[in-house]
Amino acid sequence: MEIQREALRDLQDLQEDMAQYFCDHFGVSGETYWTCVESVAQVKLLEVTGEIKFDHDDLQRFKEKYTEEN
């Protein structure tokens, strides 16, 4: 996997801008934001490498089942 240094800087700047907007808009801490980003990234990496299959329909079914049981 390769990425040009300039593209990486642009990605980092974009991430920082999104973090600032999200934290300001939703009133969450930077730590909370970056922890969520880390979790989403870990799942996405498993998905793109084919280790898991995830879609929103599966999530909805899980929520419905979990809500019914509790």
Secondary structure as GFF3:
##gff-version 3
##sequence-region A 1 70
A	DSSP	alpha_helix	5	26	.	.	.	ID=ss1
A	DSSP	alpha_helix	30	48	.	.	.	ID=ss2
A	DSSP	alpha_helix	56	69	.	.	.	ID=ss3
###
